[in-house]
Amino acid sequence: MARIRFVEPAEAEGKLAEIYKKFGGSLPNILKVHSLHPRSLQAHFDYYRAIMFGRSPLSRELREMIATVVSAENFCHY
């Protein structure tokens, strides 16, 4: 559970509602914590998409494994 207040999709308005809709109305808390600042949410998502899906000498699977190991080492369930 995030300790930072965030806006749920059902409560979103304006730009934030547009962003949630673009993402299918459901985001993990790690992204929802940006909901008070929609521009930050969009930037975080764009960054994530670039590092996880962009061109890289690392395979997609290896990138996911690295993210999982880093999260585990940081005691983060995401």
PDB file of N, CA, C and O in Angstrom:
ATOM      1  N   MET A   1       0.849  -1.184   0.000  1.00  0.00           N
ATOM      2  CA  MET A   1       0.000   0.000   0.000  1.00  0.00           C
ATOM      3  C   MET A   1       0.886   1.236   0.000  1.00  0.00           C
ATOM      4  O   MET A   1       1.814   1.340   0.802  1.00  0.00           O
ATOM      5  N   ALA A   2       0.606   2.156  -0.883  1.00  0.00           N
ATOM      6  CA  ALA A   2       1.366   3.397  -0.957  1.00  0.00           C
ATOM      7  C   ALA A   2       1.040   4.286   0.234  1.00  0.00           C
ATOM      8  O   ALA A   2      -0.105   4.332   0.684  1.00  0.00           O
ATOM      9  N   ARG A   3       2.031   4.980   0.736  1.00  0.00           N
ATOM     10  CA  ARG A   3       1.823   5.908   1.855  1.00  0.00           C
ATOM     11  C   ARG A   3       1.574   7.325   1.354  1.00  0.00           C
ATOM     12  O   ARG A   3       1.283   8.230   2.135  1.00  0.00           O
ATOM     13  N   ILE A   4       1.688   7.501   0.070  1.00  0.00           N
ATOM     14  CA  ILE A   4       1.454   8.800  -0.548  1.00  0.00           C
ATOM     15  C   ILE A   4       0.018   8.823  -1.051  1.00  0.00           C
ATOM     16  O   ILE A   4      -0.439   7.874  -1.688  1.00  0.00           O
ATOM     17  N   ARG A   5      -0.684   9.900  -0.764  1.00  0.00           N
ATOM     18  CA  ARG A   5      -2.064  10.019  -1.229  1.00  0.00           C
ATOM     19  C   ARG A   5      -2.094  10.011  -2.750  1.00  0.00           C
ATOM     20  O   ARG A   5      -1.242  10.621  -3.396  1.00  0.00           O
ATOM     21  N   PHE A   6      -3.070   9.325  -3.318  1.00  0.00           N
ATOM     22  CA  PHE A   6      -3.228   9.331  -4.769  1.00  0.00           C
ATOM     23  C   PHE A   6      -4.696   9.367  -5.134  1.00  0.00           C
ATOM     24  O   PHE A   6      -5.569   9.099  -4.309  1.00  0.00           O
ATOM     25  N   VAL A   7      -4.949   9.701  -6.385  1.00  0.00           N
ATOM     26  CA  VAL A   7      -6.303   9.807  -6.910  1.00  0.00           C
ATOM     27  C   VAL A   7      -6.656   8.502  -7.607  1.00  0.00           C
ATOM     28  O   VAL A   7      -5.932   8.037  -8.488  1.00  0.00           O
ATOM     29  N   GLU A   8      -7.773   7.920  -7.203  1.00  0.00           N
ATOM     30  CA  GLU A   8      -8.253   6.695  -7.849  1.00  0.00           C
ATOM     31  C   GLU A   8      -8.837   7.047  -9.222  1.00  0.00           C
ATOM     32  O   GLU A   8      -9.295   8.172  -9.422  1.00  0.00           O
ATOM     33  N   PRO A   9      -8.828   6.116 -10.157  1.00  0.00           N
ATOM     34  CA  PRO A   9      -9.366   6.384 -11.495  1.00  0.00           C
ATOM     35  C   PRO A   9     -10.802   6.927 -11.486  1.00  0.00           C
ATOM     36  O   PRO A   9     -11.131   7.808 -12.280  1.00  0.00           O
ATOM     37  N   ALA A  10     -11.645   6.415 -10.608  1.00  0.00           N
ATOM     38  CA  ALA A  10     -13.041   6.871 -10.560  1.00  0.00           C
ATOM     39  C   ALA A  10     -13.166   8.326 -10.117  1.00  0.00           C
ATOM     40  O   ALA A  10     -14.175   8.974 -10.394  1.00  0.00           O
ATOM     41  N   GLU A  11     -12.144   8.843  -9.429  1.00  0.00           N
ATOM     42  CA  GLU A  11     -12.167  10.214  -8.925  1.00  0.00           C
ATOM     43  C   GLU A  11     -11.396  11.175  -9.826  1.00  0.00           C
ATOM     44  O   GLU A  11     -11.409  12.385  -9.598  1.00  0.00           O
ATOM     45  N   ALA A  12     -10.740  10.658 -10.823  1.00  0.00           N
ATOM     46  CA  ALA A  12      -9.871  11.473 -11.679  1.00  0.00           C
ATOM     47  C   ALA A  12     -10.685  12.405 -12.574  1.00  0.00           C
ATOM     48  O   ALA A  12     -11.785  12.079 -13.020  1.00  0.00           O
ATOM     49  N   GLU A  13     -10.099  13.575 -12.815  1.00  0.00           N
ATOM     50  CA  GLU A  13     -10.718  14.564 -13.701  1.00  0.00           C
ATOM     51  C   GLU A  13      -9.659  15.110 -14.650  1.00  0.00           C
ATOM     52  O   GLU A  13      -8.459  14.971 -14.413  1.00  0.00           O
ATOM     53  N   GLY A  14     -10.119  15.728 -15.717  1.00  0.00           N
ATOM     54  CA  GLY A  14      -9.234  16.425 -16.647  1.00  0.00           C
ATOM     55  C   GLY A  14      -8.145  15.553 -17.224  1.00  0.00           C
ATOM     56  O   GLY A  14      -8.394  14.424 -17.647  1.00  0.00           O
ATOM     57  N   LYS A  15      -6.921  16.089 -17.241  1.00  0.00           N
ATOM     58  CA  LYS A  15      -5.770  15.403 -17.828  1.00  0.00           C
ATOM     59  C   LYS A  15      -5.522  14.050 -17.171  1.00  0.00           C
ATOM     60  O   LYS A  15      -5.195  13.071 -17.843  1.00  0.00           O
ATOM     61  N   LEU A  16      -5.680  14.007 -15.845  1.00  0.00           N
ATOM     62  CA  LEU A  16      -5.461  12.741 -15.139  1.00  0.00           C
ATOM     63  C   LEU A  16      -6.460  11.682 -15.608  1.00  0.00           C
ATOM     64  O   LEU A  16      -6.076  10.532 -15.819  1.00  0.00           O
ATOM     65  N   ALA A  17      -7.717  12.044 -15.772  1.00  0.00           N
ATOM     66  CA  ALA A  17      -8.727  11.105 -16.258  1.00  0.00           C
ATOM     67  C   ALA A  17      -8.356  10.605 -17.653  1.00  0.00           C
ATOM     68  O   ALA A  17      -8.543   9.428 -17.962  1.00  0.00           O
ATOM     69  N   GLU A  18      -7.833  11.496 -18.495  1.00  0.00           N
ATOM     70  CA  GLU A  18      -7.397  11.108 -19.839  1.00  0.00           C
ATOM     71  C   GLU A  18      -6.269  10.084 -19.772  1.00  0.00           C
ATOM     72  O   GLU A  18      -6.268   9.095 -20.504  1.00  0.00           O
ATOM     73  N   ILE A  19      -5.316  10.334 -18.889  1.00  0.00           N
ATOM     74  CA  ILE A  19      -4.172   9.425 -18.745  1.00  0.00           C
ATOM     75  C   ILE A  19      -4.646   8.066 -18.248  1.00  0.00           C
ATOM     76  O   ILE A  19      -4.265   7.035 -18.804  1.00  0.00           O
ATOM     77  N   TYR A  20      -5.473   8.056 -17.208  1.00  0.00           N
ATOM     78  CA  TYR A  20      -5.991   6.783 -16.702  1.00  0.00           C
ATOM     79  C   TYR A  20      -6.729   6.019 -17.802  1.00  0.00           C
ATOM     80  O   TYR A  20      -6.563   4.808 -17.947  1.00  0.00           O
ATOM     81  N   LYS A  21      -7.536   6.729 -18.564  1.00  0.00           N
ATOM     82  CA  LYS A  21      -8.294   6.078 -19.633  1.00  0.00           C
ATOM     83  C   LYS A  21      -7.343   5.468 -20.658  1.00  0.00           C
ATOM     84  O   LYS A  21      -7.572   4.361 -21.147  1.00  0.00           O
ATOM     85  N   LYS A  22      -6.276   6.197 -20.979  1.00  0.00           N
ATOM     86  CA  LYS A  22      -5.296   5.701 -21.943  1.00  0.00           C
ATOM     87  C   LYS A  22      -4.640   4.409 -21.447  1.00  0.00           C
ATOM     88  O   LYS A  22      -4.292   3.538 -22.244  1.00  0.00           O
ATOM     89  N   PHE A  23      -4.474   4.292 -20.127  1.00  0.00           N
ATOM     90  CA  PHE A  23      -3.853   3.108 -19.543  1.00  0.00           C
ATOM     91  C   PHE A  23      -4.867   2.041 -19.177  1.00  0.00           C
ATOM     92  O   PHE A  23      -4.535   1.091 -18.468  1.00  0.00           O
ATOM     93  N   GLY A  24      -6.084   2.180 -19.645  1.00  0.00           N
ATOM     94  CA  GLY A  24      -7.100   1.177 -19.380  1.00  0.00           C
ATOM     95  C   GLY A  24      -7.790   1.330 -18.034  1.00  0.00           C
ATOM     96  O   GLY A  24      -8.514   0.431 -17.607  1.00  0.00           O
ATOM     97  N   GLY A  25      -7.578   2.457 -17.357  1.00  0.00           N
ATOM     98  CA  GLY A  25      -8.261   2.725 -16.098  1.00  0.00           C
ATOM     99  C   GLY A  25      -7.671   2.052 -14.880  1.00  0.00           C
ATOM    100  O   GLY A  25      -8.204   2.183 -13.779  1.00  0.00           O
ATOM    101  N   SER A  26      -6.586   1.338 -15.062  1.00  0.00           N
ATOM    102  CA  SER A  26      -5.987   0.626 -13.937  1.00  0.00           C
ATOM    103  C   SER A  26      -4.472   0.785 -13.970  1.00  0.00           C
ATOM    104  O   SER A  26      -3.819   0.477 -14.967  1.00  0.00           O
ATOM    105  N   LEU A  27      -3.935   1.267 -12.873  1.00  0.00           N
ATOM    106  CA  LEU A  27      -2.486   1.412 -12.748  1.00  0.00           C
ATOM    107  C   LEU A  27      -2.043   0.883 -11.394  1.00  0.00           C
ATOM    108  O   LEU A  27      -2.791   0.981 -10.421  1.00  0.00           O
ATOM    109  N   PRO A  28      -0.844   0.327 -11.314  1.00  0.00           N
ATOM    110  CA  PRO A  28      -0.335  -0.077 -10.003  1.00  0.00           C
ATOM    111  C   PRO A  28      -0.031   1.156  -9.156  1.00  0.00           C
ATOM    112  O   PRO A  28       0.169   2.249  -9.686  1.00  0.00           O
ATOM    113  N   ASN A  29       0.001   0.975  -7.845  1.00  0.00           N
ATOM    114  CA  ASN A  29       0.261   2.095  -6.933  1.00  0.00           C
ATOM    115  C   ASN A  29       1.576   2.804  -7.232  1.00  0.00           C
ATOM    116  O   ASN A  29       1.694   4.009  -7.012  1.00  0.00           O
ATOM    117  N   ILE A  30       2.562   2.068  -7.730  1.00  0.00           N
ATOM    118  CA  ILE A  30       3.858   2.677  -8.028  1.00  0.00           C
ATOM    119  C   ILE A  30       3.714   3.806  -9.050  1.00  0.00           C
ATOM    120  O   ILE A  30       4.516   4.740  -9.057  1.00  0.00           O
ATOM    121  N   LEU A  31       2.714   3.728  -9.898  1.00  0.00           N
ATOM    122  CA  LEU A  31       2.437   4.810 -10.841  1.00  0.00           C
ATOM    123  C   LEU A  31       1.378   5.771 -10.305  1.00  0.00           C
ATOM    124  O   LEU A  31       1.442   6.972 -10.569  1.00  0.00           O
ATOM    125  N   LYS A  32       0.405   5.251  -9.554  1.00  0.00           N
ATOM    126  CA  LYS A  32      -0.652   6.114  -9.016  1.00  0.00           C
ATOM    127  C   LYS A  32      -0.115   7.201  -8.092  1.00  0.00           C
ATOM    128  O   LYS A  32      -0.744   8.250  -7.953  1.00  0.00           O
ATOM    129  N   VAL A  33       1.031   6.973  -7.458  1.00  0.00           N
ATOM    130  CA  VAL A  33       1.561   7.996  -6.558  1.00  0.00           C
ATOM    131  C   VAL A  33       1.863   9.291  -7.299  1.00  0.00           C
ATOM    132  O   VAL A  33       2.043  10.334  -6.671  1.00  0.00           O
ATOM    133  N   HIS A  34       1.921   9.239  -8.606  1.00  0.00           N
ATOM    134  CA  HIS A  34       2.128  10.442  -9.409  1.00  0.00           C
ATOM    135  C   HIS A  34       0.813  11.138  -9.767  1.00  0.00           C
ATOM    136  O   HIS A  34       0.827  12.173 -10.432  1.00  0.00           O
ATOM    137  N   SER A  35      -0.299  10.592  -9.342  1.00  0.00           N
ATOM    138  CA  SER A  35      -1.598  11.088  -9.793  1.00  0.00           C
ATOM    139  C   SER A  35      -1.898  12.527  -9.373  1.00  0.00           C
ATOM    140  O   SER A  35      -2.746  13.182  -9.978  1.00  0.00           O
ATOM    141  N   LEU A  36      -1.219  13.018  -8.355  1.00  0.00           N
ATOM    142  CA  LEU A  36      -1.426  14.415  -7.961  1.00  0.00           C
ATOM    143  C   LEU A  36      -0.732  15.367  -8.921  1.00  0.00           C
ATOM    144  O   LEU A  36      -0.961  16.576  -8.891  1.00  0.00           O
ATOM    145  N   HIS A  37       0.114  14.810  -9.769  1.00  0.00           N
ATOM    146  CA  HIS A  37       0.840  15.599 -10.764  1.00  0.00           C
ATOM    147  C   HIS A  37       0.848  14.806 -12.069  1.00  0.00           C
ATOM    148  O   HIS A  37       1.812  14.093 -12.348  1.00  0.00           O
ATOM    149  N   PRO A  38      -0.224  14.920 -12.883  1.00  0.00           N
ATOM    150  CA  PRO A  38      -0.359  14.085 -14.080  1.00  0.00           C
ATOM    151  C   PRO A  38       0.836  14.136 -15.033  1.00  0.00           C
ATOM    152  O   PRO A  38       1.156  13.132 -15.669  1.00  0.00           O
ATOM    153  N   ARG A  39       1.488  15.272 -15.140  1.00  0.00           N
ATOM    154  CA  ARG A  39       2.656  15.355 -16.029  1.00  0.00           C
ATOM    155  C   ARG A  39       3.761  14.419 -15.550  1.00  0.00           C
ATOM    156  O   ARG A  39       4.446  13.795 -16.360  1.00  0.00           O
ATOM    157  N   SER A  40       3.931  14.322 -14.247  1.00  0.00           N
ATOM    158  CA  SER A  40       4.914  13.403 -13.672  1.00  0.00           C
ATOM    159  C   SER A  40       4.517  11.953 -13.944  1.00  0.00           C
ATOM    160  O   SER A  40       5.372  11.121 -14.248  1.00  0.00           O
ATOM    161  N   LEU A  41       3.233  11.651 -13.836  1.00  0.00           N
ATOM    162  CA  LEU A  41       2.738  10.308 -14.135  1.00  0.00           C
ATOM    163  C   LEU A  41       3.054   9.929 -15.570  1.00  0.00           C
ATOM    164  O   LEU A  41       3.545   8.831 -15.836  1.00  0.00           O
ATOM    165  N   GLN A  42       2.774  10.827 -16.487  1.00  0.00           N
ATOM    166  CA  GLN A  42       3.050  10.553 -17.902  1.00  0.00           C
ATOM    167  C   GLN A  42       4.550  10.359 -18.132  1.00  0.00           C
ATOM    168  O   GLN A  42       4.954   9.459 -18.868  1.00  0.00           O
ATOM    169  N   ALA A  43       5.372  11.197 -17.506  1.00  0.00           N
ATOM    170  CA  ALA A  43       6.826  11.087 -17.668  1.00  0.00           C
ATOM    171  C   ALA A  43       7.342   9.759 -17.113  1.00  0.00           C
ATOM    172  O   ALA A  43       8.179   9.108 -17.737  1.00  0.00           O
ATOM    173  N   HIS A  44       6.846   9.360 -15.945  1.00  0.00           N
ATOM    174  CA  HIS A  44       7.274   8.095 -15.339  1.00  0.00           C
ATOM    175  C   HIS A  44       6.902   6.928 -16.250  1.00  0.00           C
ATOM    176  O   HIS A  44       7.709   6.029 -16.483  1.00  0.00           O
ATOM    177  N   PHE A  45       5.678   6.953 -16.760  1.00  0.00           N
ATOM    178  CA  PHE A  45       5.248   5.872 -17.640  1.00  0.00           C
ATOM    179  C   PHE A  45       6.078   5.841 -18.916  1.00  0.00           C
ATOM    180  O   PHE A  45       6.476   4.767 -19.365  1.00  0.00           O
ATOM    181  N   ASP A  46       6.346   7.007 -19.509  1.00  0.00           N
ATOM    182  CA  ASP A  46       7.161   7.067 -20.727  1.00  0.00           C
ATOM    183  C   ASP A  46       8.568   6.528 -20.474  1.00  0.00           C
ATOM    184  O   ASP A  46       9.124   5.812 -21.307  1.00  0.00           O
ATOM    185  N   TYR A  47       9.135   6.875 -19.325  1.00  0.00           N
ATOM    186  CA  TYR A  47      10.466   6.387 -18.950  1.00  0.00           C
ATOM    187  C   TYR A  47      10.444   4.859 -18.799  1.00  0.00           C
ATOM    188  O   TYR A  47      11.305   4.160 -19.333  1.00  0.00           O
ATOM    189  N   TYR A  48       9.458   4.361 -18.071  1.00  0.00           N
ATOM    190  CA  TYR A  48       9.332   2.913 -17.886  1.00  0.00           C
ATOM    191  C   TYR A  48       9.212   2.195 -19.229  1.00  0.00           C
ATOM    192  O   TYR A  48       9.874   1.185 -19.467  1.00  0.00           O
ATOM    193  N   ARG A  49       8.371   2.722 -20.088  1.00  0.00           N
ATOM    194  CA  ARG A  49       8.170   2.107 -21.402  1.00  0.00           C
ATOM    195  C   ARG A  49       9.479   2.101 -22.197  1.00  0.00           C
ATOM    196  O   ARG A  49       9.788   1.124 -22.879  1.00  0.00           O
ATOM    197  N   ALA A  50      10.243   3.186 -22.108  1.00  0.00           N
ATOM    198  CA  ALA A  50      11.508   3.274 -22.844  1.00  0.00           C
ATOM    199  C   ALA A  50      12.533   2.263 -22.337  1.00  0.00           C
ATOM    200  O   ALA A  50      13.189   1.589 -23.131  1.00  0.00           O
ATOM    201  N   ILE A  51      12.670   2.157 -21.008  1.00  0.00           N
ATOM    202  CA  ILE A  51      13.707   1.250 -20.494  1.00  0.00           C
ATOM    203  C   ILE A  51      13.303  -0.217 -20.555  1.00  0.00           C
ATOM    204  O   ILE A  51      14.163  -1.094 -20.631  1.00  0.00           O
ATOM    205  N   MET A  52      12.012  -0.489 -20.523  1.00  0.00           N
ATOM    206  CA  MET A  52      11.582  -1.885 -20.536  1.00  0.00           C
ATOM    207  C   MET A  52      11.234  -2.404 -21.928  1.00  0.00           C
ATOM    208  O   MET A  52      11.314  -3.608 -22.174  1.00  0.00           O
ATOM    209  N   PHE A  53      10.847  -1.509 -22.844  1.00  0.00           N
ATOM    210  CA  PHE A  53      10.404  -1.961 -24.169  1.00  0.00           C
ATOM    211  C   PHE A  53      11.230  -1.385 -25.322  1.00  0.00           C
ATOM    212  O   PHE A  53      11.090  -1.828 -26.463  1.00  0.00           O
ATOM    213  N   GLY A  54      12.084  -0.407 -25.037  1.00  0.00           N
ATOM    214  CA  GLY A  54      12.878   0.202 -26.096  1.00  0.00           C
ATOM    215  C   GLY A  54      14.018  -0.690 -26.553  1.00  0.00           C
ATOM    216  O   GLY A  54      14.277  -1.745 -25.973  1.00  0.00           O
ATOM    217  N   ARG A  55      14.694  -0.245 -27.607  1.00  0.00           N
ATOM    218  CA  ARG A  55      15.846  -0.998 -28.124  1.00  0.00           C
ATOM    219  C   ARG A  55      16.916  -1.103 -27.051  1.00  0.00           C
ATOM    220  O   ARG A  55      17.202  -0.136 -26.346  1.00  0.00           O
ATOM    221  N   SER A  56      17.503  -2.285 -26.935  1.00  0.00           N
ATOM    222  CA  SER A  56      18.517  -2.518 -25.910  1.00  0.00           C
ATOM    223  C   SER A  56      19.281  -3.789 -26.255  1.00  0.00           C
ATOM    224  O   SER A  56      18.730  -4.695 -26.880  1.00  0.00           O
ATOM    225  N   PRO A  57      20.546  -3.862 -25.850  1.00  0.00           N
ATOM    226  CA  PRO A  57      21.258  -5.123 -26.026  1.00  0.00           C
ATOM    227  C   PRO A  57      20.755  -6.200 -25.054  1.00  0.00           C
ATOM    228  O   PRO A  57      21.077  -7.378 -25.206  1.00  0.00           O
ATOM    229  N   LEU A  58      19.962  -5.786 -24.052  1.00  0.00           N
ATOM    230  CA  LEU A  58      19.397  -6.727 -23.087  1.00  0.00           C
ATOM    231  C   LEU A  58      18.022  -7.170 -23.568  1.00  0.00           C
ATOM    232  O   LEU A  58      17.239  -6.367 -24.076  1.00  0.00           O
ATOM    233  N   SER A  59      17.742  -8.448 -23.402  1.00  0.00           N
ATOM    234  CA  SER A  59      16.423  -8.950 -23.788  1.00  0.00           C
ATOM    235  C   SER A  59      15.363  -8.413 -22.831  1.00  0.00           C
ATOM    236  O   SER A  59      15.674  -7.974 -21.724  1.00  0.00           O
ATOM    237  N   ARG A  60      14.136  -8.453 -23.263  1.00  0.00           N
ATOM    238  CA  ARG A  60      13.019  -8.020 -22.413  1.00  0.00           C
ATOM    239  C   ARG A  60      12.975  -8.867 -21.149  1.00  0.00           C
ATOM    240  O   ARG A  60      12.749  -8.343 -20.059  1.00  0.00           O
ATOM    241  N   GLU A  61      13.187 -10.158 -21.286  1.00  0.00           N
ATOM    242  CA  GLU A  61      13.167 -11.064 -20.147  1.00  0.00           C
ATOM    243  C   GLU A  61      14.255 -10.720 -19.143  1.00  0.00           C
ATOM    244  O   GLU A  61      14.014 -10.725 -17.936  1.00  0.00           O
ATOM    245  N   LEU A  62      15.465 -10.419 -19.642  1.00  0.00           N
ATOM    246  CA  LEU A  62      16.563 -10.071 -18.752  1.00  0.00           C
ATOM    247  C   LEU A  62      16.275  -8.760 -18.019  1.00  0.00           C
ATOM    248  O   LEU A  62      16.583  -8.637 -16.834  1.00  0.00           O
ATOM    249  N   ARG A  63      15.696  -7.796 -18.699  1.00  0.00           N
ATOM    250  CA  ARG A  63      15.338  -6.529 -18.047  1.00  0.00           C
ATOM    251  C   ARG A  63      14.331  -6.765 -16.933  1.00  0.00           C
ATOM    252  O   ARG A  63      14.437  -6.162 -15.865  1.00  0.00           O
ATOM    253  N   GLU A  64      13.350  -7.641 -17.170  1.00  0.00           N
ATOM    254  CA  GLU A  64      12.364  -7.958 -16.128  1.00  0.00           C
ATOM    255  C   GLU A  64      13.033  -8.667 -14.947  1.00  0.00           C
ATOM    256  O   GLU A  64      12.709  -8.397 -13.790  1.00  0.00           O
ATOM    257  N   MET A  65      13.963  -9.569 -15.246  1.00  0.00           N
ATOM    258  CA  MET A  65      14.664 -10.265 -14.165  1.00  0.00           C
ATOM    259  C   MET A  65      15.484  -9.288 -13.330  1.00  0.00           C
ATOM    260  O   MET A  65      15.503  -9.388 -12.103  1.00  0.00           O
ATOM    261  N   ILE A  66      16.160  -8.348 -13.980  1.00  0.00           N
ATOM    262  CA  ILE A  66      16.935  -7.339 -13.255  1.00  0.00           C
ATOM    263  C   ILE A  66      16.009  -6.513 -12.366  1.00  0.00           C
ATOM    264  O   ILE A  66      16.323  -6.266 -11.202  1.00  0.00           O
ATOM    265  N   ALA A  67      14.875  -6.089 -12.910  1.00  0.00           N
ATOM    266  CA  ALA A  67      13.924  -5.293 -12.125  1.00  0.00           C
ATOM    267  C   ALA A  67      13.412  -6.084 -10.922  1.00  0.00           C
ATOM    268  O   ALA A  67      13.237  -5.529  -9.837  1.00  0.00           O
ATOM    269  N   THR A  68      13.176  -7.373 -11.117  1.00  0.00           N
ATOM    270  CA  THR A  68      12.690  -8.215 -10.024  1.00  0.00           C
ATOM    271  C   THR A  68      13.736  -8.357  -8.932  1.00  0.00           C
ATOM    272  O   THR A  68      13.412  -8.257  -7.748  1.00  0.00           O
ATOM    273  N   VAL A  69      14.976  -8.588  -9.311  1.00  0.00           N
ATOM    274  CA  VAL A  69      16.052  -8.742  -8.329  1.00  0.00           C
ATOM    275  C   VAL A  69      16.274  -7.434  -7.561  1.00  0.00           C
ATOM    276  O   VAL A  69      16.439  -7.451  -6.341  1.00  0.00           O
ATOM    277  N   VAL A  70      16.280  -6.323  -8.261  1.00  0.00           N
ATOM    278  CA  VAL A  70      16.464  -5.026  -7.603  1.00  0.00           C
ATOM    279  C   VAL A  70      15.322  -4.770  -6.622  1.00  0.00           C
ATOM    280  O   VAL A  70      15.554  -4.318  -5.501  1.00  0.00           O
ATOM    281  N   SER A  71      14.099  -5.056  -7.040  1.00  0.00           N
ATOM    282  CA  SER A  71      12.953  -4.874  -6.150  1.00  0.00           C
ATOM    283  C   SER A  71      13.076  -5.759  -4.912  1.00  0.00           C
ATOM    284  O   SER A  71      12.818  -5.308  -3.795  1.00  0.00           O
ATOM    285  N   ALA A  72      13.463  -6.999  -5.106  1.00  0.00           N
ATOM    286  CA  ALA A  72      13.620  -7.913  -3.971  1.00  0.00           C
ATOM    287  C   ALA A  72      14.703  -7.416  -3.019  1.00  0.00           C
ATOM    288  O   ALA A  72      14.518  -7.439  -1.802  1.00  0.00           O
ATOM    289  N   GLU A  73      15.818  -6.971  -3.558  1.00  0.00           N
ATOM    290  CA  GLU A  73      16.909  -6.452  -2.716  1.00  0.00           C
ATOM    291  C   GLU A  73      16.479  -5.204  -1.942  1.00  0.00           C
ATOM    292  O   GLU A  73      16.983  -4.946  -0.848  1.00  0.00           O
ATOM    293  N   ASN A  74      15.556  -4.438  -2.503  1.00  0.00           N
ATOM    294  CA  ASN A  74      15.065  -3.221  -1.852  1.00  0.00           C
ATOM    295  C   ASN A  74      13.801  -3.491  -1.016  1.00  0.00           C
ATOM    296  O   ASN A  74      13.159  -2.558  -0.532  1.00  0.00           O
ATOM    297  N   PHE A  75      13.457  -4.775  -0.853  1.00  0.00           N
ATOM    298  CA  PHE A  75      12.254  -5.168  -0.096  1.00  0.00           C
ATOM    299  C   PHE A  75      11.003  -4.474  -0.644  1.00  0.00           C
ATOM    300  O   PHE A  75      10.129  -4.056   0.116  1.00  0.00           O
ATOM    301  N   CYS A  76      10.933  -4.359  -1.954  1.00  0.00           N
ATOM    302  CA  CYS A  76       9.812  -3.701  -2.625  1.00  0.00           C
ATOM    303  C   CYS A  76       9.017  -4.764  -3.382  1.00  0.00           C
ATOM    304  O   CYS A  76       9.578  -5.460  -4.228  1.00  0.00           O
ATOM    305  N   HIS A  77       7.723  -4.900  -3.092  1.00  0.00           N
ATOM    306  CA  HIS A  77       6.935  -5.945  -3.740  1.00  0.00           C
ATOM    307  C   HIS A  77       6.554  -5.611  -5.168  1.00  0.00           C
ATOM    308  O   HIS A  77       5.940  -6.442  -5.838  1.00  0.00           O
ATOM    309  N   TYR A  78       6.895  -4.421  -5.666  1.00  0.00           N
ATOM    310  CA  TYR A  78       6.607  -4.110  -7.051  1.00  0.00           C
ATOM    311  C   TYR A  78       7.651  -4.738  -7.942  1.00  0.00           C
ATOM    312  O   TYR A  78       7.589  -4.593  -9.163  1.00  0.00           O
TER     313      TYR A  78
END
